[in-house]
């Protein structure tokens, strides 16, 4: 999900990433049900409703502000759009609660939404100082809670594994030292602390705190765990011939989607008869067949007009008529921190 920066520092209208490619690879049916598991500003939902006048959409978002903002689109849809507040990792249960048994299409746009990033009071970004929150929903511990209460080794592991920050030990140590002087309450405070120990990469234009903020956001919202659960939930609800499209924005997300599709299409060792959850009668269960050969990337024009699209990758697969096998423990493991090692180099 992303927006184009507007003039005067104001965000321009929301631009759904890889929209044309998503619609093309989904091959929407004339009627039936599509699930937008990450509603956000409603870009994909709006496009699907416009493309197929008889299609119904159930749109899910854990952020109550996104659900509230989508009320106008739901009213315009003439009953074809239903908004559901909840985590997309429970999309199978949420769909059942909405009175729907199966879906024809599922689309997931992973990660933080532009509306969350662009509102300083949500605490996702260091571009404008705000409370260190980062919660996509309205419940649970905030990033400030994690930063001020987490043990040094755990913080280092989070920053190293979820942010891929090599200086994670130094970041964690600096946080521990700073909070002895008082709580770290704002995004500006944290960004300044990280910038003091992480050097900016010359010519990259990337703030030194970018990886640390990503790591904390992923941990606060259990983003990778939600993705794993959503993939398995989509597998449960899709009809034979139904399609699942997933847009990711960094390597941790894409690795999970890639390995899930590879295992479920019988293209990896995870689908072998020696692995749990990948076997029926001695052979791998192929619950999906690939629609895209490798990831679909944004074109030069989209990347130029929308910088946040540059890292996006789209993968799409089609559901077979095979029963959904047991969840893949190997894929679930990709969402977890390894045994504590005090991550990072220094």
C-alpha positions in Angstrom: 0.0 0.0 0.0 1.4 3.4 -0.8 0.9 7.0 -1.7 2.8 9.5 -3.8 4.2 12.4 -1.9 2.2 15.6 -2.7 3.1 19.2 -2.7 3.6 21.1 0.6 4.4 17.8 2.4 0.8 16.6 2.0 0.2 13.0 0.8 -1.4 12.7 -2.6 -4.3 10.4 -3.3 -3.7 6.7 -2.5 -2.0 4.7 -5.2 -2.5 0.9 -5.0 0.7 -0.8 -5.8 0.8 -3.1 -8.9 -2.9 -2.6 -9.4 -3.1 -3.5 -13.1 -0.9 -6.6 -12.5 -3.0 -7.7 -9.6 -6.3 -7.4 -11.6 -4.7 -9.1 -14.6 -3.3 -12.1 -12.7 -6.4 -12.5 -10.5 -8.6 -12.9 -13.7 -11.7 -11.9 -11.7 -14.9 -13.9 -12.3 -18.0 -12.0 -13.5 -19.7 -12.8 -10.2 -18.8 -14.6 -7.0 -16.8 -13.4 -3.9 -13.4 -11.8 -3.6 -11.7 -11.2 -0.3 -9.5 -8.1 0.2 -7.6 -9.2 3.2 -5.8 -5.8 3.7 -8.4 -3.1 2.9 -6.3 0.0 3.8 -7.7 2.9 1.7 -9.7 0.5 -0.4 -7.7 0.7 -3.6 -8.0 -3.0 -4.5 -11.6 -3.3 -3.3 -12.7 -0.3 -5.4 -10.9 -1.6 -8.5 -12.4 -5.1 -8.2 -15.9 -3.7 -7.7 -15.5 -1.5 -10.7 -14.1 -4.2 -12.9 -16.9 -6.7 -12.2 -20.4 -5.2 -11.5 -21.7 -8.5 -10.2 -18.7 -9.3 -7.9 -19.1 -9.1 -4.2 -16.1 -8.2 -1.9 -15.5 -8.8 1.8 -12.7 -6.4 2.9 -10.8 -7.0 6.1 -8.6 -4.6 8.1 -7.4 -4.7 11.7 -7.2 -0.9 11.8 -10.6 0.6 13.0 -9.8 3.9 11.3 -9.5 2.1 7.9 -12.8 0.4 8.4 -14.4 3.8 9.4 -12.9 5.5 6.4 -14.2 2.8 4.1 -17.9 3.4 5.0 -18.5 5.7 2.1 -17.2 3.1 -0.4 -19.4 0.5 1.2 -22.4 2.7 0.9 -21.6 3.4 -2.8 -21.3 -0.3 -3.5 -25.0 -1.1 -3.3 -24.4 -3.9 -0.8 -21.6 -5.5 -2.8 -18.8 -4.5 -0.3 -18.8 -5.7 3.3 -16.2 -4.3 5.7 -14.9 -6.5 8.5 -12.6 -5.4 11.3 -10.1 -8.1 12.3 -6.7 -9.6 11.5 -6.3 -11.1 8.0 -4.6 -14.1 9.6 -8.2 -15.1 10.7 -9.7 -14.5 7.3 -11.2 -17.9 7.2 -13.0 -17.4 10.5 -14.0 -13.8 9.7 -15.4 -15.0 6.4 -17.5 -17.6 8.2 -18.7 -15.0 10.7 -19.8 -12.9 7.7 -21.9 -15.8 6.5 -19.6 -16.8 3.6 -18.2 -20.3 3.2 -15.8 -20.0 0.3 -14.2 -17.3 -1.9 -13.2 -17.1 -5.5 -10.3 -14.7 -5.1 -8.1 -13.5 -2.2 -5.7 -10.5 -2.4 -3.3 -9.6 0.3 -1.2 -6.4 0.3 1.3 -6.9 3.1 2.9 -4.4 5.4 2.1 -1.0 6.8 -0.4 1.2 5.0 0.4 4.7 3.7 -2.3 6.2 5.8 -0.6 4.8 8.9 2.8 6.0 7.9 1.6 9.5 7.0 -0.1 10.2 10.3 2.5 11.1 12.9 0.2 10.2 15.8 0.3 6.6 14.8 4.1 6.5 15.4 5.2 4.4 12.4 7.6 6.9 10.9 10.4 9.2 12.0 9.7 11.8 9.3 7.5 13.7 11.8 7.9 13.3 15.5 5.0 11.5 17.2 4.3 8.9 20.0 6.2 5.7 19.6 3.2 3.5 19.0 3.2 1.5 15.7 0.1 -0.6 16.5 -2.0 -1.3 13.4 -4.9 -2.2 15.6 -6.1 -0.6 18.8 -4.9 -3.2 21.3 -1.8 -4.8 22.6 1.7 -3.5 23.6 3.1 -0.5 21.7 6.6 0.0 20.3 7.3 2.2 23.3 6.4 -0.7 25.6 8.7 -3.0 23.7 11.6 -0.5 23.6 11.3 0.4 27.2 10.6 -3.0 28.7 12.3 -5.5 26.4 15.5 -7.2 27.4 18.7 -6.2 25.5 19.2 -9.6 23.8 15.6 -9.7 22.6 15.8 -6.2 21.2 19.0 -7.1 19.4 17.4 -10.2 17.9 14.3 -8.3 16.8 16.4 -5.5 15.1 18.7 -8.0 13.5 16.3 -10.6 12.2 13.2 -8.4 11.4 15.1 -5.4 10.3 18.2 -7.1 8.9 20.3 -4.4 10.7 23.9 -5.6 11.2 24.5 -3.0 14.0 21.6 -4.5 16.0 23.7 -5.1 19.1 24.8 -1.5 19.2 21.2 -0.3 18.7 19.9 -2.5 21.5 22.7 -1.4 23.8 22.1 2.3 23.1 18.4 1.8 23.8 19.1 0.2 27.2 21.5 3.0 28.1 19.1 5.7 27.1 16.1 4.3 28.9 18.1 4.4 32.2 17.8 8.2 31.9 14.1 8.1 31.2 11.5 6.4 28.9 11.8 6.6 25.2 8.4 7.9 24.2 8.6 9.4 20.7 9.7 8.4 17.2 12.1 11.3 17.1 13.9 10.2 20.3 14.3 6.6 18.9 15.4 7.8 15.5 18.1 10.0 17.0 19.4 7.2 19.2 19.7 4.8 16.3 21.3 7.5 14.1 24.0 7.9 16.7 25.2 4.3 16.2 24.2 3.4 12.7 25.9 5.2 9.8 23.8 6.3 6.8 24.8 4.5 3.6 26.4 7.0 1.3 24.1 8.0 -1.5 21.3 5.7 -0.5 19.0 8.4 0.9 17.9 5.8 3.5 17.7 7.1 7.1 19.9 5.1 9.5 16.8 4.2 11.7 14.8 2.7 8.8 15.6 -0.9 9.5 15.1 -0.6 13.3 11.7 1.0 12.8 10.7 -1.8 10.4 11.8 -4.4 12.9 9.9 -3.0 15.7 6.8 -2.5 13.6 6.9 -6.2 12.5 7.4 -7.3 16.1 4.6 -5.1 17.6 2.1 -6.3 15.0 3.3 -9.9 14.5 3.3 -9.2 10.8 5.1 -12.3 9.7 3.0 -14.5 11.8 -0.1 -12.9 10.5 1.1 -13.5 6.9 1.7 -17.2 7.6 -1.7 -17.6 9.1 -3.3 -15.7 6.2 -1.7 -17.9 3.6 -3.1 -21.0 5.2 -6.5 -19.4 5.9 -6.7 -18.4 2.2 -5.9 -22.0 1.3 -8.8 -23.1 3.4 -11.5 -20.8 1.9 -10.6 -20.7 -1.8 -12.7 -22.8 -4.1 -10.9 -25.0 -6.7 -9.8 -22.6 -9.5 -9.7 -19.7 -7.0 -6.7 -17.5 -7.0 -4.5 -16.0 -4.3 -2.5 -12.8 -5.0 0.1 -11.5 -2.5 2.0 -8.3 -2.7 5.1 -8.0 -0.5 7.5 -5.2 0.2 10.6 -6.7 1.7 12.6 -10.0 1.6 11.2 -11.4 4.9 7.6 -11.3 3.6 8.5 -12.5 0.1 10.5 -15.4 1.4 7.5 -16.7 3.3 5.2 -16.4 0.3 7.7 -17.9 -2.1 8.3 -20.9 0.1 4.6 -21.4 0.8 3.7 -21.5 -2.9 6.7 -23.6 -3.7 5.8 -26.2 -1.0 2.1 -26.2 -1.9 2.8 -26.6 -5.6 5.3 -29.5 -5.1 8.3 -27.4 -6.2 10.3 -27.6 -3.0 11.6 -30.1 -0.5 9.0 -28.8 1.9 6.5 -30.7 -0.2 8.3 -34.0 -0.1 6.9 -37.1 1.5 9.4 -36.8 4.3 7.9 -33.5 5.5 4.8 -33.2 7.7 1.9 -31.3 6.2 2.9 -32.0 2.6 1.8 -35.5 2.1 -1.3 -37.5 1.1 -0.9 -41.2 0.2 2.9 -40.9 -0.1 3.0 -38.0 -2.5 3.1 -34.2 -2.0 -0.3 -32.5 -1.9 -0.4 -29.8 -4.6 -3.0 -27.4 -3.3 -1.8 -24.6 -5.6 -0.4 -24.2 -9.0 1.6 -21.1 -9.9 0.1 -18.4 -12.0 3.1 -16.1 -12.1 6.6 -17.5 -12.9 8.6 -15.8 -10.2 7.6 -12.4 -8.8 6.0 -9.7 -10.8 7.7 -6.4 -10.3 6.6 -2.8 -10.9 7.4 -1.2 -14.2 9.8 1.8 -14.4 6.9 4.3 -14.7 5.2 3.1 -11.5 8.4 3.0 -9.6 9.2 6.5 -10.7 5.8 8.0 -9.7 5.5 6.0 -6.5 8.8 5.4 -4.8 7.3 3.0 -2.2 6.4 0.6 -5.0 10.0 0.0 -5.9 10.4 -2.9 -3.6 7.0 -4.5 -4.3 6.7 -8.1 -5.5 3.6 -9.9 -6.6 3.1 -13.6 -6.5 -0.1 -15.4 -7.6 -1.2 -19.0 -7.5 -4.4 -20.9 -8.3 -6.1 -23.3 -5.9 -6.4 -26.9 -7.0 -9.2 -29.3 -5.9 -6.8 -31.1 -3.4 -7.9 -30.9 0.2 -5.9 -28.4 2.3 -3.1 -30.2 4.0 -1.8 -29.4 7.5 -0.1 -26.1 8.0 3.6 -25.9 7.0 5.7 -25.8 10.1 8.8 -24.9 8.0 7.0 -21.8 6.7 5.7 -20.8 10.1 9.3 -21.0 11.4 10.3 -18.2 9.0 8.1 -15.8 11.0 9.8 -16.6 14.3 12.9 -15.3 15.9 15.6 -18.0 16.2 16.9 -19.0 19.6 18.3 -15.9 21.2 21.8 -15.0 20.1 21.9 -11.3 20.9 21.7 -10.7 17.1 24.0 -8.7 15.0 27.7 -8.1 14.8 28.5 -5.3 17.2 
